[in-house]
Amino acid sequence: MSILIGIGLALAVGGFAWWLGLDRDRAFYPTVMMVIAFLYVLFAAIGGSAALPIEASIGLGFAAVAAVGFKKSLWFVVAALIGHGLFDLVHPHAVENGGVPVWWPAFCSAYDVTAGVWLAWRLHRDRSRAV
């Protein structure tokens, strides 16, 4: 169920941002990616986890790719979103963070990959606009 919710929410956010015109600004998707990058840091802080420095380092890496995407090409943001979605699948096995809800990795993976595919579709479909 968390996978379906992640997919549906990513499509809803992407569709609403497109309908409202929020994604005309090239900062929209990099900002979304930066927020996503630091949610595991939030969970580490909530759970009092010793994984906080590890999660912060990983989050900074994904945020850096999003920043490059903002400056150079939104295709970097596509790569960051899909890459983070794949990271979500291995996160429970790679980082011990007791603050992460059990359902989160599946939800976040589905959201991230769907958002990345949505952005790739938008970039491919409309090359002449900011998105």
NUGUMAR-171204 format. One record per residue (C-alpha): residue number from 1; residue in one letter; y, z, x. Coordinates in steps of 0.05 Angstrom, whole numbers, plus 5000, padded with zeros to 4 digits. Each point is the difference from the previous one (the first is absolute). Layout:
<site NUM; A; <Y; Z; X>>,
...
END
This chain:
<site 1; M; <5000; 5000; 5000>>,
<site 2; S; <5049; 5015; 5057>>,
<site 3; I; <4990; 4929; 5026>>,
<site 4; L; <5018; 4970; 4933>>,
<site 5; I; <5061; 5045; 4994>>,
<site 6; G; <5022; 4981; 5070>>,
<site 7; I; <4994; 4925; 4985>>,
<site 8; G; <5035; 5007; 4933>>,
<site 9; L; <5057; 5042; 5028>>,
<site 10; A; <5012; 4952; 5058>>,
<site 11; L; <5003; 4941; 4952>>,
<site 12; A; <5046; 5039; 4953>>,
<site 13; V; <5047; 5020; 5056>>,
<site 14; G; <5001; 4930; 5030>>,
<site 15; G; <5009; 4967; 4932>>,
<site 16; F; <5055; 5048; 4979>>,
<site 17; A; <5036; 4992; 5067>>,
<site 18; W; <4996; 4924; 4992>>,
<site 19; W; <5023; 5002; 4927>>,
<site 20; L; <5057; 5047; 5015>>,
<site 21; G; <5019; 4962; 5063>>,
<site 22; L; <4990; 5058; 5048>>,
<site 23; D; <4957; 4959; 5046>>,
<site 24; R; <5055; 4949; 5011>>,
<site 25; D; <5024; 5046; 5054>>,
<site 26; R; <4955; 4994; 5061>>,
<site 27; A; <5004; 5076; 5010>>,
<site 28; F; <4959; 5015; 4938>>,
<site 29; Y; <4929; 4990; 5027>>,
<site 30; P; <5014; 5029; 5069>>,
<site 31; T; <5027; 5062; 4966>>,
<site 32; V; <4938; 5005; 4956>>,
<site 33; M; <4957; 4993; 5062>>,
<site 34; M; <5038; 5055; 5037>>,
<site 35; V; <4991; 5048; 4942>>,
<site 36; I; <4926; 4983; 4997>>,
<site 37; A; <4995; 5011; 5076>>,
<site 38; F; <5020; 5072; 4995>>,
<site 39; L; <4961; 5025; 4939>>,
<site 40; Y; <4943; 5025; 5044>>,
<site 41; V; <5053; 5041; 5038>>,
<site 42; L; <5021; 5030; 4934>>,
<site 43; F; <4928; 5018; 4984>>,
<site 44; A; <4992; 5032; 5069>>,
<site 45; A; <5062; 5041; 4989>>,
<site 46; I; <4977; 5022; 4931>>,
<site 47; G; <4931; 5018; 5025>>,
<site 48; G; <5025; 5035; 5062>>,
<site 49; S; <4957; 4952; 5040>>,
<site 50; A; <5000; 4997; 5076>>,
<site 51; A; <4997; 4925; 4990>>,
<site 52; L; <5075; 4997; 4990>>,
<site 53; P; <5016; 4971; 5069>>,
<site 54; I; <4944; 4949; 4994>>,
<site 55; E; <5021; 4979; 4931>>,
<site 56; A; <5073; 4995; 5022>>,
<site 57; S; <4981; 4956; 5059>>,
<site 58; I; <4960; 4953; 4955>>,
<site 59; G; <5056; 4999; 4949>>,
<site 60; L; <5051; 4982; 5053>>,
<site 61; G; <4956; 4942; 5021>>,
<site 62; F; <4997; 4971; 4930>>,
<site 63; A; <5075; 5014; 4990>>,
<site 64; A; <5015; 4963; 5064>>,
<site 65; V; <4961; 4939; 4976>>,
<site 66; A; <5039; 5003; 4935>>,
<site 67; A; <5065; 5003; 5039>>,
<site 68; V; <4980; 4939; 5040>>,
<site 69; G; <4984; 4967; 4934>>,
<site 70; F; <5069; 5015; 4974>>,
<site 71; K; <5034; 4971; 5061>>,
<site 72; K; <4954; 4941; 5015>>,
<site 73; S; <4952; 4979; 4945>>,
<site 74; L; <4974; 5033; 4937>>,
<site 75; W; <4931; 4975; 5021>>,
<site 76; F; <4998; 5061; 5046>>,
<site 77; V; <5008; 5043; 4938>>,
<site 78; V; <4941; 4963; 4968>>,
<site 79; A; <4959; 5017; 5062>>,
<site 80; A; <5023; 5072; 4998>>,
<site 81; L; <4983; 5009; 4926>>,
<site 82; I; <4931; 4969; 5007>>,
<site 83; G; <4988; 5035; 5066>>,
<site 84; H; <5018; 5067; 4969>>,
<site 85; G; <4953; 4984; 4942>>,
<site 86; L; <4944; 4990; 5051>>,
<site 87; F; <5021; 5063; 5036>>,
<site 88; D; <4993; 5039; 4935>>,
<site 89; L; <4926; 4982; 4999>>,
<site 90; V; <4987; 5031; 5069>>,
<site 91; H; <5051; 5057; 4995>>,
<site 92; P; <4952; 5052; 4971>>,
<site 93; H; <4952; 4987; 5058>>,
<site 94; A; <5053; 4997; 5054>>,
<site 95; V; <5051; 5054; 4984>>,
<site 96; E; <4985; 5069; 4973>>,
<site 97; N; <5056; 5014; 4951>>,
<site 98; G; <4983; 5051; 4947>>,
<site 99; G; <5062; 4985; 4960>>,
<site 100; V; <4977; 4930; 4979>>,
<site 101; P; <4973; 4998; 4929>>,
<site 102; V; <4928; 4974; 4996>>,
<site 103; W; <5021; 4940; 4958>>,
<site 104; W; <5060; 4981; 5044>>,
<site 105; P; <4968; 4954; 5052>>,
<site 106; A; <4969; 4954; 4947>>,
<site 107; F; <5063; 5000; 4958>>,
<site 108; C; <5046; 4987; 5059>>,
<site 109; S; <4955; 4947; 5029>>,
<site 110; A; <4999; 4962; 4934>>,
<site 111; Y; <5076; 5008; 4993>>,
<site 112; D; <5015; 4978; 5071>>,
<site 113; V; <4955; 4939; 5001>>,
<site 114; T; <5024; 4978; 4931>>,
<site 115; A; <5073; 5009; 5020>>,
<site 116; G; <4987; 4961; 5064>>,
<site 117; V; <4967; 4943; 4963>>,
<site 118; W; <5056; 5001; 4948>>,
<site 119; L; <5053; 4995; 5055>>,
<site 120; A; <4961; 4944; 5035>>,
<site 121; W; <4997; 4962; 4934>>,
<site 122; R; <5075; 5010; 4990>>,
<site 123; L; <5016; 4976; 5071>>,
<site 124; H; <4955; 4940; 4993>>,
<site 125; R; <5025; 4983; 4931>>,
<site 126; D; <5074; 5005; 5013>>,
<site 127; R; <5016; 4987; 5073>>,
<site 128; S; <5073; 4985; 4987>>,
<site 129; R; <5019; 5069; 4974>>,
<site 130; A; <5007; 5066; 5036>>,
<site 131; V; <4929; 5017; 4976>>,
END
